[in-house]
């Protein structure tokens, strides 16, 4: 589903509407201006000891996570 929304794979049927505008016919590089994705495995990175929620917000033991 996320690949279809991002434009990586085309839809067989249906529509994708973003901010009231149909985007299913837009090419992937055009959609990239409105849709961002981050590919990472939190267990392999610098935040392996953090929970999913902490990782999402960059919080480690109540403090801001700094790289």
C-alpha positions as CSV (number, residue, x, y, z in Angstrom):
1,X,0.0,0.0,0.0
2,X,2.8,2.5,0.9
3,X,4.5,1.8,-2.4
4,X,1.3,2.5,-4.3
5,X,0.8,5.7,-2.4
6,X,4.4,6.8,-3.1
7,X,4.0,5.9,-6.8
8,X,6.5,3.0,-6.8
9,X,3.8,0.6,-8.1
10,X,0.8,1.6,-10.3
11,X,-2.8,1.1,-9.2
12,X,-4.9,-1.4,-11.0
13,X,-8.0,0.5,-9.9
14,X,-9.0,3.1,-7.3
15,X,-7.8,6.5,-6.5
16,X,-5.2,8.1,-4.2
17,X,-6.3,11.5,-2.9
18,X,-3.8,13.8,-1.0
19,X,-5.1,17.1,0.3
20,X,-8.2,16.8,-1.9
21,X,-6.1,16.2,-5.1
22,X,-6.0,12.9,-7.0
23,X,-2.3,11.9,-7.3
24,X,-2.5,8.3,-8.7
25,X,-1.5,9.5,-12.1
26,X,1.5,11.5,-10.9
27,X,4.9,10.0,-11.3
28,X,6.9,9.0,-8.3
29,X,9.4,11.9,-8.4
30,X,6.5,14.3,-8.5
31,X,4.8,12.7,-5.5
32,X,8.1,12.8,-3.6
33,X,7.6,16.6,-3.2
34,X,4.6,15.8,-1.0
35,X,5.3,12.4,0.5
36,X,8.4,11.5,2.4
37,X,9.5,8.0,3.5
38,X,12.3,6.9,5.7
39,X,13.7,3.3,5.3
40,X,15.5,2.2,8.4
41,X,15.7,-0.7,10.9
42,X,15.7,0.9,14.4
43,X,17.4,-2.3,15.8
44,X,20.4,-1.7,13.5
45,X,20.9,2.0,14.2
46,X,22.1,4.2,17.0
47,X,18.8,3.9,18.8
48,X,18.6,0.1,19.1
49,X,17.9,0.4,22.9
50,X,15.0,2.8,22.4
51,X,11.3,1.8,22.1
52,X,9.5,2.4,18.8
53,X,7.8,5.5,20.4
54,X,11.1,6.9,21.7
55,X,12.8,6.2,18.4
56,X,10.0,8.1,16.5
57,X,10.4,11.2,18.7
58,X,14.1,10.9,19.2
59,X,13.8,10.6,23.0
60,X,16.3,8.6,25.1
61,X,15.6,8.3,28.8
62,X,13.6,11.5,28.9
63,X,16.2,13.5,27.0
64,X,16.5,14.5,23.4
65,X,18.5,12.0,21.4
66,X,21.5,13.6,19.9
67,X,23.7,12.2,17.1
